[in-house]
Amino acid sequence: MSCSASQAVISDPSSIDIATTASTKITLDSVTDLIAESSSVAGHAMYGPMIENDAVVFGFLMLILGFVFWSSNSKVSAFKTFYKVVPMLLMCYFLPSLLTLFNVVNPEESKLYYVASRFFLPASLILFTLSIDLPGIFRLGPKALIMFLTGTAGVVIGGPLAILIVGTFNPELVGGDTWRGLSTVAGSWIGGGANQVAMRTINLPDTGPDSYNSLFSVMVAVDVLVAEFWMVFLLIGVGKAKQIDKFFGADASSIDELQQKMEKFSKGAERIPTTTDLVVLCALIFGGTGMCHLFAEIVAPVLDDMSKTHLWIGYMSLGSKFFWLIVSSTTLGLLFSFTKLRNYEGVGAMKFGTLFIFILVAVIGMNMDLRAIVEYPGYFLVGLIWMGIHVVLMFSMAWLIKAPYFFLAVGSKANIGGAASAPVVAGAFHPSLAPVGVLLATLGYALGTYCAYVCGLLMQAAAG
């Protein structure tokens, strides 16, 4: 789309013509609808995807993951050279996105995101926290929390500053209802999908113009693609963490100590699993996930009704079933860690958790539509400036308090990526560190909607 066309989208939102699904009642639990709408494109409206069977689509995703893992651990020199430059995790996002780009699959018609986010994600959170050394994480000190809150502040102030900057040379682009759409990005970048849908309910309600649906679809593309663009650099930085820590003057000994302690426990508990071990582990994983779903089904509707008279409940996403699913699964894993159940780490609990997370990563990658970058360059410019402010603030604070790069990377992704990405980034340093990302991401869900609401008000003021 040309620059003038981008301006037309802002000045007259009703002129947007994008294939979208029929308007449905939006609840805080409808993250699946969020992803489906974000992937709508005109090409899919005209031509159906080559593959519509989710079983076949899932098979393709697993083949992609299998190839990436095999090639990244291959002794072939070409692969070794390639993965020195390109992070393996990035390929797990990028290759599935090609299936959407070339219309092999249509994420709008797939239920895989629902399955991955409602089953594999909570199951992985239970597994990641099953053997967690909670006292050891507390001994990491306040710097991890400071970096997380700095990331939140970077999103809250970055949005209005990006609008002010772009407004100096293209006021039409950031005028009108743009702040409403950007507030949903803020919800995602501070918390996660539940917070994003909460902000949509507040600022882009179904009772508004039909163009709200189209605006929201574009903003989800901005959210995913800009966030993953930043993730590329975070993952590249993992391989240079020692040099970055030296630049910051940071002491990463507490992180190394936690990593060594977790590794020692894993090796000490490691054993060849029997069929009984695996069945009991699956009972803990999926039985626990089922109980967390039941808990969310009971608690969320009660709080959702209360939010009509107590607005702060809605702002903190406490009426979201997805929010309580994430919180309860993390809490259940923490409770398991204080019992003998933590010894199931020895039969591969962390490995199963990592597998589930990578399945989610592949599904998220499939939902990225790279064509949106060309179609809406103006929105992506705003998003990149916004992310740039977040990054500058994170590096400045890390230098000021001499925080290790691990805290910077995980603190940022606990905001920007939530529970789906923070454990992945933490695990990129070492799998035993993934629980740190889980705990910080859970805090992001609690703060996401409230902080995004404040950010939305600031962006509205900045837009004039």
Summary of the structure (lengths in Angstrom):
residues: 464
radius of gyration: 21.4
end to end distance: 25.6
largest distance: 65.6
contacts: 1732
relative contact order: 0.19
helix: 78%
strand: 0%
